[in-house]
Amino acid sequence: MRVTSASSTVIVSSTVIAHGDRHVHGVHLRNMESFIGAVQQVEESNPGLSPLDLVRALRRTAGHDDEMTIHFLGASYNVSDSEGLERAILNATLFSFFDKAIHHIMTDHGEERGVVLAPDGTTVALAPLLLGIESGLKAKTEGTQAVGIFPLTLGRTLGLSFLSLQDFPPSFRLGPNGCWDDVKRPKMYKLYQPATLATDAVINGGMDGVILGMNISSLPASEQPAALSEVLKGYYSFTLQEGLGLDAITSHVSPRRRELSRSLLEDLDLQSQVMETLALVWKLEKTEWIAQDTGVGKAVKDGLKEFVHRYWDCPHIIPRCQWGAKPPWGTPIPLSLPLQFLYIHHTYEPSSPCLSFHACSRNMRSMQRFHQEDRGWSDIGYSFVVGSDGYIYEGMGWNLLGTHTRGRNHAGYGVSVIGNYTATLPSRHAMDLLRHRLVTCAVKSGGLAQNFTLQGHRQVVNYTSCPGDAFYSEITSWEHFRD
């Protein structure tokens, strides 16, 4: 079968998914590995196909040729051959998979479609991701400056989300997160709350699109862009080294999306960028009269403040349902916020740092089982747990009483780093997640008092050496530490 793009022909074999178990069993799963595998099938069937033509074909498959996308990227097909293109795509074997994987919608039942589960345990909307990559490829191929990356990946969605809910508090204009039915064989992703236009998955995909698009556009003139499947593998599929975690990674990888996107966008005047994007949307849609609304500027300003707080100041926290938590025994007890203390722990057992979502999730389930079944506690004891995979894992969370520091549970959060740190330190990245990102988030969110006190577990409980001699020595130099 032939899928004709503006400058090449894409051939999608009608039998390719029958070749090899790696594709047969995974092609309908909603994970990034399945999407990359399907992309690779197309690449292998079309030697010489350019990455730009491939992403254009994917855009056409998903029906994303809206006016603003065409304004920045041009049409995804040769207008003179549009009928042949559509006919070919509709008959392609992988059309159904690509269409469902990329086309983003929210159902009345709270299901978010057009998203995939990444290997790091986060959920990514593919549409903004691919638009960012296409913007970068277009600039690289044409030797021009990249334009449209921010408007297409984040600017339009953020701006419209801020306006659609401008009568609501800023905290309700973004998100929410959700959970998959099965992280090993994901097929359905349901949101916790009613969706905004800028769900967590859309923002994740937008940040990834910014990072990869700008990275591609800035490649040296002599360097050709890698195949789309290789770009995605490099960013989402990687192996961390024991003892180093993300400290040893110099390339762009998905657990760093928040810090990377911030480094790329923070110097921009985001207020102006979003306002300019909205002005373009209204011009293309011939609805410029909306710009006369005096509340637009304030809605964007308030919304961006919340965006910076939630997605740049705060770390990504893997929710309980994602790591497979069991329900608590009994009724959880609410905390009275803000708290005055932050207690630092190490898990001791598991004794080794976890370096992947699946390993950290397994550790979380093991700790919850030990705390509930052996200790007789109502739930996992810690408020939060820090992995060496680049993420923090939700224990009892921001609002519920934990069982982490005897006699002091009501007074502070208990945060543990997975591993035994008697003789060695956690990775620098793991410590920074705790010391800077989680703490900043807690204070700005009202969970911790601004003048909170940080202490090691051993300082308030006599029978323990937690958080280990090496780690305890380290935290004595941290801000807010008190003897």
N, C-alpha and C positions, 0 to 999 in steps of 0.2 A: 504494500500500500504506500502511496506517496502523499506527503504533506508538503506542499510547495510554499516556501517562505519568500521573502523579498529577493533573496539572492542565492537560494540553494533549495535543494529538494531533500526532505526528510523522509526516510523510508522506515516505517514501523512494521516489522514482521508480524504476521498474524499468528505465528507459531512460537515466537520467541519465549513466551513465558512457560512453555512446556519444556524448555531446555534447562535442566538443572534445578535441584531442590531449593537452592538459595532464593530463587525467584518464585517458584510455584507456591510455596507455603507462606511467603511474606508479602506478596504484592497487594493484598487487600487489608493489611494491618495499617493502622494510622500511626506509624512511627517513622522517624527520619531515615532509618536504615532501609525501609521498604521504598521510600521515595527516592533515595539515592540509587538503590538497585534498579528501579524502573528507569531513571535517567540514564544510568549506565547501559541498560539494554538498548535504548535509542542510540546512544553514542557508538556502541559496538556494531550496530546494524547500519550505521552511516559514517564510515571512515571519512575524515575530512570535514565533517559538519562543524561549523564554528560555534563556540559557546553562545555568541550573540544570536545567531539564527535559532538555536535551540530554545533559549529563554523567550524569544519572540513567539515561537510556535506554542510554547506552554502558555504564554499570555493569551493567545488566540483560543486555545483549547478551553481555558477557564472563562472566556468571555469578558476579559478585562480591558477592552479597547474603549474606555470612557474618554470624554473630551480632554480631561486634564492629562491623562496618561499619553494620549496622542500628541498633545501640545508639547510635552517634553521629549517623548521617545519616538514619535511618529507611529503610523499604523503598524500593526504586527504582521501585515500581509501585503502582498502586491495587489493593489486595488483592481487591476485588470484581470486578476485570476482569483478573485475572492470566492466565487462559487466553487471552483475546483478545490481550493483550500478547505473550505468548510465541509465539502462532501468527503474529502479524504480524511479529515480529522474525525468526523462523525462515525466513520467506518473503522477507524484505527482500533486495534486490540486494546491499547492502553488508554484510550480516550476516557473511559469510565473512571479508571483509577485517577488519572491526572485531574479530571474535572472535579471529582469529589475531594481530592487531596488539596487542590488550590483554591477552589471557589469558596469564599468565606461567607457563612450565614449563621444566624442564631435562630433556633427553632422556638416555637411557643412552649416547649417543654424544658427549656434551659440547656439544650445541647448546642455546643459550639462546633461547627463544621468548618473544614478548610484549615484545620490545625493538625499538627503531628507532635508526637512525644519524642523529644530529643534524647540521645543517650545519657545526657547529664541530668535527666529527670525533670527538665523544664518543658513547657509547651510552647510551640512556635507556630504562628500563622504564616503560611507559605507565601501568600500574595505580596505583602510588603517586603518580605525577604527577597523574592525574585525581582521585584521592581527596583530595589536598590542595586542588586547585582547587574540587572540590565542597564541601568543608568551608568554604572561604572564601565561596563563592557562597551557601551556606545561611545563614551568619551575616549576610552583607550583605543578603540578601533579607528575612530575618526581623527584622533590626535587633537581633540578639543578639551576644553575645561569641562569638568562634570557639572551639570546643572540638573536640578530636579530631584536629587537624591533625598534631601530632607523633606521637601514637600510631598513626594510620593510615598515615602516610608513612614514618616511620623507627622509632618506638619499638617496635612489635610485632615487626617483622622483625629489628631489632638484638637485642632481648632473647632471642627464640627462637633466633637464630643463636648467641649467646653460650652458651646453655644446651645446645644440641644438641651442641656441641663443647667443653664445659667441661673435658674431660680433655686437650684439645690446647693447645699454646701459643697465646697471643692472636693472633699473626700468622696463624694458620690458621683463625680464626673469621670472617674477612671476605674478600670477593672470590671469585673472581679477576676479572681483566680478560679480554679475548678479542680476536678480530679477525674482520672481515667477509670474505666470499669476494670481494667486489668493492665498493669504496667508491663507485663511480659508479652501479652497479646492485645494491645490496645485497639479498641474499635469504637468506643464512644467516650466523649469528653463532656462532662456536665458542669455547669457553673454553680457556684455557691449562691449567688444572688442574681437579680435581673441584670442583663448585660448593658453596658454603655457601648458606644461605637469603638472606644479604645479599651478593649479587654486586655488583660495581662498578656495573653497569647499574641494579640495584635502588636502590643508595644514591644514584646520580645522579638517578634519578627521584624518590626521596624528598626529596632536597635541593631539587630544582626544585618539587616539590609544596608544601613548606614555604614557599618564597619566594613563589610565585604565590598560594597560598592566603592567606597572611598579608597580602600586598599587596592582594588583592581585598577581604578582610574589613575592611581599614582605610581603604577609600575614603570620601571625604566623603559624608554622608547625601544630598546633592543630586546626586551622581554615580552614574549607572547603570553596572553592569559591562559591559565590551565583549563582543562576540560571542566565543565560545570560539576560533574560528579567528584572530581578531585578537589575543587574549591570547597565543596560541602563536606567531604570527608576530612579535609584538613582542619576545618573549623569545629565540626561536631564529633568526630571520631578520632580519639587520640588516647595515648597511654601515659599515665603519670608515673614517675619514678619513685620507688620506695624511699621514704625519708626526706624527699624534696617536694613532692606534690607540685603545685603550680609554680613554685619558686624556680624550677628548672625550665619552665616553658617560656620561650621568647616570642613564639608566633601568636597570632590571634586565635583564641579558642573561646567557645561559648560561655564557660563559667566566668570569663572576664567581661562579658558584654556590658555590664553597667559601668565599670571603670573605663573601658575603651570608648563607649559611646559618649561618656562625659568628656573625655579628653579631646574627642573630635568636635564636639558641639558646644562645649561650655563657653568658649570664647565668642561664639556667635551671639548676636542679639536675638534671642529666641522669640521675644515679644514681636519684634519687627518681622522676623521670618514667618511666624504663624499668621500675623496680620496680612502680610503680602500674599501668602498662600490662600487665605480666605478671599482676599480681593480678586485673585485670579479665578477661584472657583465661581464667585458671583458674576464675574465678567463672562466666563464661558457659559454659564447657565442663564445669563441675562437677568440676573436678580440683584443688580448693584444696589438697589434700594435698601437692602439689608444693612449695608455699611452705614446708613444713617442712624441706626440704633445706637444710642449713646452708651448702652451697656456692654457693647461688644468688647471694647478695650479692657474693661474691668474683668469681664468673664475670662478673657484670655490670660490676663495677668494673674488672677487667682488660680486658674487652672494650671498654669505653668509652675507656679510655686508648689502646688501639690505634686505635680509630675516630678520635679526635681527632688522633692522630699522622698516620695515613695520609690522612685526608680533609680535615683543616683545616691542620695544620702543613705537610704536603707539597703541592707543586703537582701538578696533573694532568699526567702525562707521556704524550704520544702515543707508543705503541709502534712499533717498527720496522715490523712487519707492516702497521700502519695507514697509514703514509706511503709504503709500497711499496718498502722496502729490498730490495736483492739480497743473496744469501748472501755471507758473507765468503770471501775467497780463503785457503785454508789453515785451520789450526786456531787459533782465538783464544787469547790468552795471559791467564790469570787474574791479577788484581792481588792484592797483599798488603795487606789493609786493617787499620787505617785509614790513609788517606793524609795526608801532612803539608802538601800544597800544593793550591791552587786557582788555575789559570791562566786569565786572562780574555782573550778574543779578540773580534774582529769578523770577519765573513766577507769583507769588502771586495767580493768578488764572490760572490753577488749583492749589489749595492750598495744596493738599496732594501729597506726593511723589508717583510716579508710581512704581509698584513692578513686572511688567511683560511686556513682549513685546507687548501684545495686549492692555494693559492699557496705556503704554507709547505711542503707536501708536495712540490710540484714543485721548490722550492729544495733540499730535502733530497736528492731523487733526483739533481738536477744536481750537487750537491757530492759525493755518493758516486761518481757516474760519473767526475767529474774526479779525485778522489783515487785511485780504483782504476785507471782507464785512462790518465790522463795522468801521475799521480805514481807509479803502480805500487805503491801501498799495498794492504794486504789488505782494507781497508774504509774507510768514512768515518772521518776522523781524530778528530773531536771526541767527547768523552764525552757531552755534551748540547749542544743548540742551542736558543736562545731565540727564539721568534717574537714579532711584535707583534700577534698574534691572541689573546693571552691564555694561550698554552700553551707548554710546553717539549717538545722533541722528542728522543726517545731516539737517541743515536748508538751508541757502544760501551757506554754504560750504566754502572751502578755497579761491575761486577765484572770488566770486561775491559779490557786494555791498549789505549789509543788511540795515534794518531800525530799529536799536536797541538803538542808543545813539545819540539823536538829535544834529546835528551840528558836530558830530564826527564819523559818519558812515564810512567815507572814510579813517579814520586814524587807525582803529583797528577792531579786531573781537569782536563781542558781543556774549558771551556764558552765557546761563541761566541754572539754575538747577530747575527742576520741583518741585514746592512746595512753601509754604509760610514760610520764615525763619526769621520772625520778632522775635520770642521767642525761637525757636529751631534751631539746626544745621542740615544740610543734613547729610546723613550717611557718615561715615569715608571713605568708599569705593568710594562713589560718589565724594567726595571732592578730593580724591587721583587721580581719573580718570582725573579730571580737572587740579589740581595743578601740577601733575607730568607727567602723560601720554600724555594728549593733548598738554600741553605746550612743552614738550620735542619733540614731533612729529612736532609741528608747527615750532620750531626753526630749527631742523635738516632738515626739508623739505624746508626751505626758506620762510615760510609764515610769521613768526615773526622774527624781528631783534633780535640778541643775547642780546642786551641791552634794550629790550622792557620794557615798563612801564605797570604795572597792577594796575587798579583802579576799585572801585565800581561805579555803575551807578550814585549814588547820588553825587559823587564828581564832575561830569561834567554837571549834569542836576539838576536845583534847585528845581523842583517841586516833586521830588520823594524820598522815603526812601529806594528804592531798592539798594542793594539786601536783605533788612531786617536787623534790628539791630544786631541780633545774628550772622548772616552770615558775615555782614560787619566787626564786631569786629574780627571775625576769620581771614578774608583775610588780615587784617592789619599786620599780622605776617608772611605773605607769602613772598617768594622771589620775587623781582621786584616790590613790592608794593611801591607806592609813594603817599604822601599827595597831 
